[in-house]
Amino acid sequence: MDGGNETPSPDKLREMFKQINTCSTGEVTVDDLSIMFQKLDSNVDRVFIEKIISVEDLDKSGTIDFNEFQKMFNAMMVSRKKS
């Protein structure tokens, strides 16, 4: 990737998703994101993580599946490129 500005390949995104999805359910939960933020040493509270899930959870299942994750990540990359 070029300085972090290039969108990762679908295979790379799937690998990232698997690393976040610690229970291997195929869906990222609030707990999965909490663990990820803890590993990143980020102090992100559960309410904020629940908001992330509610915004990105297009099918309203309470979790983020890979397709939702991919759309979320791509939108973040587009937003980042604009700033």
ABEGO torsion letter per residue (X at the ends): XBGGABBBBAAAAAAAAAAABAAGAGBBBAAAAAAAAAAAGBBBBAAAAAAAAAAABAAGAGBBBAAAAAAAAAAAAAAAAAX
